[in-house]
Amino acid sequence: MPHSVTLIPGDGTGPEITEATRRVLEATGVQFEWDVCQAGAETLAKQGTVLPEEVIDSIRRTKVALKGPITTPVGRGQRSANVTLRKRLDLYANLRPARTYQGLRSRYDHIDLVIVRENTEDLYAGIEFQRGSPELEELIELIDRTTGHRLDSEAAISIKYISVAASRRIVKFAFDYARANKRRKVTAVHKANIMRLSDGLFLSIAHEVAREYPDIQYEDRIVDNMCMQLVQKPEQYDVLVLPNLYGDIISDLSAGLIGGLGVAPGANIGSQYAVFEPVHGSAPKYAGQNKVNPMAMMFSGVMLLRHLEEREAATRLELALMQVLAEGKNVTYDLKPRPDDPTAVGTSQVANAVIERL
Ligand code: NAD
């Protein structure tokens, strides 16, 4: 039976890398029935929205999507399609593996980290109070009355919101992932020494959940120290679980540790649906040029295959990608010593090289 998967090419360079990824996935021999759904700049022009309802309906039906990047329109009153998708489908876990492969130009050799970022709350919940608004005045009054702190009314406030339920489910997700993927350790990352109540809550829930997984090592780190440790001795870390903002920052730091966005895959996972996509954005300046690296999306395709329990095909595709990287010949400009290297190949040539090695 073919796997029914929603395929969202996205915009900018999205359609090119999506096509390259679709080709390598099909070349593994796994059967797919793609439900291709448009989202992004084109649907904004035609339908007035970057995320048509059909996309959500399709994922509700197929349960799983492979997605190219989507540009966030600036200043047109449109919310990011990416954030909306995560919210509408309650994709609460953002999973971003960061692994060094032979052939990548990185300062490090043996990095194998998995970042598990909470995707729904924290400072990203979008609860903000505008400077000069009556709501801000009301909040300032409340804070004065309840804490004795009188805030300056010439200010803006964003709420950092951390709940027991969301903390518990993300930490459980990290431990379940560690157990299922034979990882040895989970590190909870926080700033509970300063934000004693919000990050303190996250940390106390992490301690509580960790006791349910005696087979997996557990520790915690303060986020600033974590940054330094990741730069100095990244090999000591394994699975990291973090609230939304720290997760965002640390996952980009980790992409930098392994040699850049061109090879950093990701997934957004909820209890019912999963959306696989590269970490990078739509790189619009290169759209239509057959130039950008499709490997981050192809590695996201490896994650998709594992999610569909096509483990053998996933391993085969991962090995083919590793081989192309190690050979260093059929790779795009971003993996060359200089971006104007004339031996760099295009997006579709990378796909051909991967298919030949499958
Ligand atoms: P970007 O990731 O598109 O680009 C950052 C830099 O990396 C650029 O120099 C770009 O050319 C390069 N780059 C990115 N992907 C590459 C690839 N596959 N191969 C080679 N080089 C690559 O980030 P940005 O410029 O900040 O964002 C562009 C748009 O994408 C914005 O509208 C942003 O909101 C959106 N975005 C979407 C997603 C998503 O769909 N999940 C994620 C991040 C950003």
Residues whose N, C-alpha, C, O or C-beta is under 5 A from the ligand:
A	BS01	NAD	G68 P69 I70 T71 T72 N82 L261 G262 P278 V279 H280 G281 S282 A283 V292 N293 D334
